[in-house]
Amino acid sequence: MAAVISLSFSVPSQCPERKAIVSSTRTSATNFEGFRLRSSLSCHYVGVRSSGSCSRVIHCMSTSIELPTVSETKLNFLKKFNRPIPTVYNNVLQELIVQQHLMRYKRTYQYDPVFALGFVTVYDQLMEGYPSDEDRDAIFKAYIRALKEDPDQYRIDAQKLEDWARAQTATSLVEFASREGEVEGMFKDIAERAGRKESFSYSRFFAVGLFRLLELANATEPTILEKLCEALNVNKRSVDRDLDVYRNLLSKLVQAKELLKEYMDREKKKRVERAEAQKADQAIAKCLAEYQQH
């Protein structure tokens, strides 16, 4: 979507007796609930000669990119996966998609593999034990596509980082800057962007990604996380805080899944009891029918 703003300036050129006439047209965007814009302004100059005067016309183009709202992202998810999701899973998914929408559409957001690893880790923990493996994969794809990103890229990058981390030690993990390699290059890029703070947007999923790397490399010493954060130009306090949130989420999720299992077991038992009662009724009805025939 683009709004065009034209500003015409009649500028005196070697004509001091003339007064400058300035005319401008301004346009404004009205903000309303559920609608946001990012705008950029570019200008070019066109010189026009006329009899006895010189005019300069400035054409400005304001390019506005419409951003989806949280409601639109959630609706896209439901369109891409329209089958029922058990409440215990759906509640957490809806909460996560709101958080990730806000991360995704920040001005400084840029996809990176550590973020992807963090999300994949959270998702797999959340959906562990889901009744259908096929649906679990379909939900993942619908979720990422609703955010206008590539679910295959998330999985490939997460797997790549996991394989790399398994081959690392605590020392090699934090000394990526001194080595060459594809993953090392990813980390160097993250460190550079995080250092500038212009094209890096820290998030909880990034913190979980770091935690997963340490876990796979068996780097359990607290000082290793500190060194890794320093090497990546990331604030360790933020990482510690978000890892606490992640651990609390997992704890609540375990409790919720236990409650769900108890509920499913009760429902299964009730179905068996109802089926047995139905069989007993049918047997009695059959006996009565046979008795009446004799």
C-alpha positions in Angstrom: 0.0 0.0 0.0 1.5 3.3 -1.0 0.5 6.9 -0.3 1.9 9.6 -2.7 2.8 13.0 -1.3 3.7 15.7 -3.8 5.4 18.9 -2.6 5.8 21.7 -5.2 8.2 24.5 -4.5 8.5 27.5 -6.9 12.1 28.5 -6.2 13.3 31.9 -7.6 16.3 31.4 -9.9 18.1 34.7 -10.6 14.7 36.3 -10.1 15.0 38.2 -6.8 11.9 40.2 -7.4 9.7 37.1 -7.1 8.5 35.7 -3.9 8.7 32.0 -3.2 5.3 30.3 -3.3 5.2 27.2 -1.3 2.3 24.8 -1.6 2.1 21.5 0.1 -0.3 18.7 0.3 -0.2 16.6 3.4 -1.8 13.3 4.0 -2.3 11.5 7.3 -3.0 7.9 8.1 -5.8 7.3 10.7 -5.0 4.7 13.2 -7.7 2.4 14.3 -7.7 -0.8 16.4 -6.2 -3.8 14.7 -4.3 -1.9 12.0 -0.6 -0.9 12.0 1.7 0.5 9.4 5.4 0.7 8.9 6.4 3.7 6.7 9.4 4.8 4.8 9.8 8.0 2.9 11.8 8.5 -0.3 12.2 11.6 -2.4 13.5 12.6 -5.8 13.9 16.0 -7.4 12.7 17.1 -10.8 13.9 20.4 -12.2 11.5 22.3 -14.5 12.4 25.4 -16.5 9.7 27.9 -17.5 9.7 31.3 -19.0 11.6 33.7 -16.7 11.7 31.3 -13.7 13.1 28.1 -12.5 10.9 25.6 -10.6 12.0 22.6 -8.6 9.4 19.9 -7.9 10.0 17.4 -5.2 8.1 14.2 -5.5 7.9 12.2 -2.2 6.7 8.6 -2.1 5.7 7.3 1.3 5.6 3.5 1.2 3.5 1.9 3.9 3.6 -1.8 4.6 0.5 -3.2 6.3 1.3 -5.4 9.2 -1.0 -8.2 10.2 -2.7 -8.0 13.6 -2.5 -10.7 16.3 -6.1 -11.7 15.4 -5.2 -12.1 11.8 -2.2 -14.3 12.6 -4.4 -16.5 14.9 -7.0 -16.7 12.2 -4.4 -17.7 9.6 -3.3 -20.5 12.0 -6.9 -21.8 12.4 -7.4 -21.7 8.6 -4.2 -23.7 8.0 -5.1 -26.3 10.7 -8.8 -26.5 11.2 -9.1 -29.7 13.2 -9.8 -29.6 17.0 -6.8 -29.4 19.3 -7.1 -30.7 22.9 -7.5 -27.7 25.3 -4.3 -28.3 27.3 -2.3 -28.0 24.1 -4.4 -25.3 22.4 -4.2 -22.9 25.3 -0.4 -22.9 25.4 -0.2 -22.7 21.5 -2.5 -19.7 21.5 -0.4 -18.0 24.1 2.8 -18.8 22.2 1.5 -17.5 18.9 0.6 -14.2 20.5 4.1 -13.8 21.9 5.8 -14.8 18.7 3.6 -12.5 16.6 4.9 -9.6 18.7 8.5 -10.7 18.2 8.1 -11.4 14.5 6.8 -8.0 13.6 9.2 -5.9 15.7 11.2 -3.5 13.5 14.5 -5.1 14.6 13.4 -8.7 14.0 15.5 -10.9 11.8 15.3 -14.7 11.7 18.3 -16.5 13.1 18.9 -20.3 13.7 19.3 -20.0 17.5 15.8 -18.5 17.6 14.6 -21.3 15.5 16.3 -23.9 17.7 14.7 -22.3 20.7 11.2 -22.4 19.2 11.5 -26.0 18.0 12.7 -27.0 21.4 9.7 -25.4 23.1 7.3 -26.8 20.6 8.6 -30.3 20.8 8.4 -30.2 24.6 4.9 -28.8 24.5 3.6 -31.3 22.0 5.3 -34.4 23.4 2.7 -37.1 23.9 0.3 -35.5 21.4 -2.3 -38.1 20.3 -1.3 -37.9 16.6 2.2 -37.6 15.2 0.8 -36.5 11.8 -1.3 -33.7 13.4 1.7 -32.6 15.6 3.7 -32.0 12.4 0.8 -30.3 10.6 0.2 -28.0 13.6 3.9 -27.0 13.5 3.7 -26.1 9.8 0.4 -24.2 10.2 1.8 -22.2 13.2 5.0 -21.1 11.4 3.2 -20.4 8.1 0.7 -18.3 9.9 3.6 -16.1 10.9 4.7 -15.9 7.2 7.9 -18.0 7.7 9.2 -21.3 6.5 8.6 -24.3 8.8 11.2 -26.4 6.9 13.9 -23.8 7.5 13.1 -23.9 11.2 13.5 -27.7 11.3 16.6 -27.8 9.1 18.4 -25.1 11.1 17.5 -26.5 14.4 18.8 -29.9 13.4 22.0 -28.4 12.1 22.7 -26.6 15.4 21.8 -29.7 17.4 24.2 -31.9 15.4 26.9 -29.3 15.7 26.5 -28.8 19.5 26.7 -32.6 20.1 30.2 -32.5 18.6 31.3 -29.5 20.8 33.0 -29.2 24.2 32.4 -26.3 26.7 35.5 -24.7 25.4 34.9 -25.0 21.6 31.3 -23.9 22.1 32.3 -20.4 23.3 35.3 -20.0 21.1 33.3 -20.1 17.8 34.8 -16.7 16.8 38.3 -18.2 16.3 37.1 -21.0 14.0 35.6 -21.3 10.5 32.5 -23.3 9.6 28.9 -22.8 8.6 27.5 -22.8 12.2 30.4 -20.7 13.4 29.5 -18.2 10.7 25.9 -18.1 11.9 27.1 -17.2 15.4 29.5 -14.6 14.1 26.7 -12.9 12.2 24.4 -13.0 15.4 27.2 -11.5 17.5 27.8 -8.7 15.0 24.1 -7.8 14.7 23.6 -8.1 18.5 26.6 -5.8 19.0 25.0 -3.1 16.8 21.6 -3.7 18.3 20.0 -2.4 15.0 19.1 -5.7 13.4 18.9 -8.0 16.3 15.8 -8.6 18.4 16.5 -10.7 21.6 13.7 -13.0 22.6 12.8 -15.9 25.0 13.1 -18.4 22.2 16.7 -17.2 21.6 17.4 -17.9 25.3 16.0 -21.4 25.1 18.1 -22.0 21.9 21.3 -21.1 23.9 20.2 -23.4 26.7 19.6 -26.3 24.3 23.1 -25.8 22.8 24.7 -26.0 26.2 22.6 -29.0 27.1 23.7 -30.9 24.0 27.4 -30.0 24.4 27.2 -31.2 28.1 28.4 -27.7 29.1 26.6 -27.5 32.4 28.9 -25.1 34.3 27.2 -21.8 34.9 30.3 -19.9 33.7 29.9 -21.3 30.2 26.5 -19.6 29.7 28.1 -16.4 30.8 31.0 -16.7 28.4 28.6 -17.7 25.5 26.4 -14.7 26.1 29.5 -12.4 26.2 30.7 -13.9 22.9 27.3 -13.3 21.3 26.9 -9.8 22.8 23.7 -10.9 24.6 22.7 -9.8 28.0 23.0 -12.7 30.4 20.5 -11.3 32.9 17.8 -11.4 30.2 18.8 -15.0 29.3 18.7 -16.1 33.0 15.3 -14.5 33.5 13.8 -16.1 30.4 15.2 -19.5 31.2 13.4 -19.3 34.5 10.2 -18.6 32.7 10.9 -21.5 30.3 11.4 -23.9 33.3 8.2 -22.8 34.9 6.4 -23.3 31.7 7.7 -26.9 31.4 6.7 -27.6 35.0 3.2 -26.3 34.5 3.0 -28.3 31.2 3.9 -31.5 32.9 1.2 -31.0 35.5 -1.4 -30.2 32.8 -0.4 -33.3 30.8 -0.8 -35.4 33.9 -4.3 -34.0 34.5 -5.1 -34.6 30.8 -3.9 -38.2 31.1 -6.1 -38.8 34.2 -9.1 -37.3 32.3 -8.5 -39.5 29.2 -8.1 -42.6 31.4 -11.4 -41.8 33.2 -13.1 -41.2 29.8 -11.7 -44.5 28.5 -12.9 -46.4 31.5 -16.4 -44.8 31.2 -16.6 -45.8 27.5 -15.6 -49.4 28.4 -18.3 -49.5 31.2 -20.9 -48.1 28.8 -20.0 -50.7 26.2 -20.2 -53.5 28.7 -23.6 -52.2 29.9 -24.8 -52.0 26.4 -23.7 -55.6 25.7 -25.5 -56.7 28.9 -28.7 -54.9 27.8 -28.5 -56.6 24.4 -28.0 -60.0 26.0 -31.0 -59.6 28.3 -33.1 -58.3 25.3 -32.1 -61.4 23.3 -33.0 -63.7 26.2 -36.4 -62.1 26.6 -37.1 -62.3 22.9 -36.2 -66.0 22.8 -38.4 -66.7 25.9 -41.4 -64.9 24.2 -40.9 -67.0 21.1 -41.3 -70.2 23.2 
